[in-house]
Amino acid sequence: MEKEAENADQEHPMEPDKEKEKDHGEEDTESDNEERDEEERESQRLRDKKMERRLRAKERREKRRQVISLLRTIPYSDHQRWWSADTIAMVTGANRGIGFEIAHQLALHGLTVILTSRDAAVGEEAAKVLQEGGLNVHVHQLDIVDPSSIQVFTEWLQQNYGGLDILINNAGVNFNYGSDNQLEFAEQVITTNYFGTKNIIKAMIPLMRPNASGARIVNVSSRLGRLNGKRNRIGDLTLRHQLEDVDSLSEELIDKTVNTFLEQVKDGSWTSGKWPQTCADYSMSKLAVNAYTRLMAKMLSDRPEGQKIYINCYCPGWVKTAMTGWAGHTSPEDGADTGVWLALLPDPDHEIGFYKNDENWCKESSILNWLLQLNFFRREYATAIAFVAISRLLGKFETNTE
Ligand SMILES: NC(=O)c1ccc[n+]([C@@H]2O[C@H](COP(=O)([O-])OP(=O)(O)OC[C@H]3O[C@@H](n4cnc5c(N)ncnc54)[C@H](OP(=O)(O)O)[C@@H]3O)[C@@H](O)[C@H]2O)c1
């Protein structure tokens, strides 16, 4: 019995172990399940948060849209109007899209507008639409990448108008829709958007008329060309910093950057070159436009009173035009609005202290970002922001670099 008991005892000790194993097994499964549940809850929490952020962003956008539509109805007051019917504004690529709308809105504000178009006949047709509405719009052929066309235009402008007060560089091309990235036309894109814009700035600056309120240049650019975009940016940090820092920025550096990109597109090595990966050619062309705008702002900043030239660039948003295949969520009217507003700023040299201490916003990307969002604020609100943006661009405040 005892033996049996012993045996039994000996056997019995096995039982609790099995039980333990079994218990542990169950505990493991239970804790696995708990972990899985917790993970699921966590990812659900993250999804909810993301959704909440999206909803909040959507609400903010909607509010901004409402503010814009309200502000659009406020006319400039007499004391804000520094321009008159004698003020000459020219717009490149104005036969259609955003350029046409900029020409239209400037003419509605009472300026004399020169609508330019690379196809003379198409330009005539576009101008006729505005002229028939009683607007003071003139037309001339201008291909921004053709030196002889630029020369003919320059002479015509000088002879007939004695110069100009406002230049809107709007002409541009893009051959990619959405996030496509074919680079077959990279050279044309960079040549038109960057070198063409530069050609016109260089040709027009000597013709810009002295004016107590300063002459204006507005470059229609794109958010895709931001230096510090989260996803679509130059991966080479040193180059990015050089392009960002207005002290190390030079025309040679910008030209070299786009030319290196183009060489790599040609020899097929561009994918390893840390270039923007969405609409790479277009993004690079607009990045160059933005950098050149900042460079010119600095170079133009020491012109004497009465001969000031204020230069800025902005992104019109994603606009329903031929360029986007009429996709996008902004009308050409809305896309044009910020450009017109920047061109007509009543007092761009005015300092507003409120934003002076904000460490972030004066970075190039932030300015673009703000200007992108200016479609919201316009006038009163936006004036405050852009006055300081322009003052900073003109070197009135220390430029903040990362
Ligand atoms: N649409 C958008 O979502 C969007 C977003 C950001 C920035 N942008 C910028 O906004 C500007 C206007 O674009 P859009 O959307 O209004 O496009 P669009 O309807 O395609 O208009 C582009 C204009 O540029 C002209 N152009 C092209 N190459 C030219 C050249 N070598 N010389 C003179 N004119 C030339 C075109 O003339 P033709 O009619 O002869 O081709 C056309 O008038 C561009 O700079 C574009 O990069 C647009």
The ligand as a MOL file (V3000), in Angstrom:
LIG
                    3D

  0  0  0     0  0            999 V3000
M  V30 BEGIN CTAB
M  V30 COUNTS 48 52 0 0 0
M  V30 BEGIN ATOM
M  V30 1 N -2.8650 74.0310 -62.2960 0
M  V30 2 C -2.2980 73.7750 -61.1250 0
M  V30 3 O -2.8080 72.9750 -60.3060 0
M  V30 4 C -1.0310 74.4610 -60.7590 0
M  V30 5 C -0.4880 74.2100 -59.4780 0
M  V30 6 C 0.6780 74.8640 -59.0990 0
M  V30 7 C 1.2780 75.7380 -59.9730 0
M  V30 8 N 0.7520 75.9570 -61.2210 0 CHG=1
M  V30 9 C 1.4610 76.9020 -62.0990 0
M  V30 10 O 0.5420 77.8620 -62.5850 0
M  V30 11 C 0.9990 78.3580 -63.8450 0
M  V30 12 C -0.1550 78.3340 -64.8190 0
M  V30 13 O -0.5670 77.0020 -65.0000 0
M  V30 14 P -2.0290 76.5830 -65.4750 0
M  V30 15 O -2.5150 75.5950 -64.5240 0
M  V30 16 O -2.8330 77.7720 -65.7800 0 CHG=-1
M  V30 17 O -1.6330 75.7710 -66.8040 0
M  V30 18 P -2.0940 75.9100 -68.3230 0
M  V30 19 O -3.5330 76.1280 -68.4410 0
M  V30 20 O -1.4560 74.7600 -68.9950 0
M  V30 21 O -1.3720 77.2690 -68.7920 0
M  V30 22 C -0.0010 77.3360 -68.9760 0
M  V30 23 C 0.2680 78.5760 -69.7920 0
M  V30 24 O 1.6880 78.6860 -69.9490 0
M  V30 25 C 1.9210 78.9060 -71.3270 0
M  V30 26 N 3.2690 78.5370 -71.7370 0
M  V30 27 C 3.8690 77.3290 -71.6990 0
M  V30 28 N 5.0960 77.4190 -72.2180 0
M  V30 29 C 5.2820 78.6940 -72.5860 0
M  V30 30 C 6.3490 79.3970 -73.1890 0
M  V30 31 N 7.5000 78.8110 -73.5370 0
M  V30 32 N 6.2010 80.7270 -73.4100 0
M  V30 33 C 5.0690 81.3570 -73.0680 0
M  V30 34 N 4.0110 80.7420 -72.5420 0
M  V30 35 C 4.1330 79.4140 -72.2810 0
M  V30 36 C 0.8640 78.1100 -72.0350 0
M  V30 37 O 0.7750 78.5210 -73.3810 0
M  V30 38 P 0.1180 77.5630 -74.5220 0
M  V30 39 O -1.3590 77.7340 -74.3860 0
M  V30 40 O 0.6790 78.1140 -75.7740 0
M  V30 41 O 0.5680 76.1730 -74.2150 0
M  V30 42 C -0.3320 78.4850 -71.1920 0
M  V30 43 O -0.8060 79.7510 -71.5450 0
M  V30 44 C 2.1630 77.4720 -64.2400 0
M  V30 45 O 3.3780 78.1240 -63.9500 0
M  V30 46 C 1.9900 76.2600 -63.3500 0
M  V30 47 O 3.2200 75.6050 -63.1280 0
M  V30 48 C -0.3900 75.3430 -61.6250 0
M  V30 END ATOM
M  V30 BEGIN BOND
M  V30 1 1 1 2
M  V30 2 2 2 3
M  V30 3 1 2 4
M  V30 4 1 4 5
M  V30 5 2 4 48
M  V30 6 2 5 6
M  V30 7 1 6 7
M  V30 8 2 7 8
M  V30 9 1 8 9
M  V30 10 1 8 48
M  V30 11 1 9 10
M  V30 12 1 9 46
M  V30 13 1 10 11
M  V30 14 1 11 12
M  V30 15 1 11 44
M  V30 16 1 12 13
M  V30 17 1 13 14
M  V30 18 2 14 15
M  V30 19 1 14 16
M  V30 20 1 14 17
M  V30 21 1 17 18
M  V30 22 2 18 19
M  V30 23 1 18 20
M  V30 24 1 18 21
M  V30 25 1 21 22
M  V30 26 1 22 23
M  V30 27 1 23 24
M  V30 28 1 23 42
M  V30 29 1 24 25
M  V30 30 1 25 26
M  V30 31 1 25 36
M  V30 32 1 26 27
M  V30 33 1 26 35
M  V30 34 2 27 28
M  V30 35 1 28 29
M  V30 36 1 29 30
M  V30 37 2 29 35
M  V30 38 1 30 31
M  V30 39 2 30 32
M  V30 40 1 32 33
M  V30 41 2 33 34
M  V30 42 1 34 35
M  V30 43 1 36 37
M  V30 44 1 36 42
M  V30 45 1 37 38
M  V30 46 2 38 39
M  V30 47 1 38 40
M  V30 48 1 38 41
M  V30 49 1 42 43
M  V30 50 1 44 45
M  V30 51 1 44 46
M  V30 52 1 46 47
M  V30 END BOND
M  V30 END CTAB
M  END
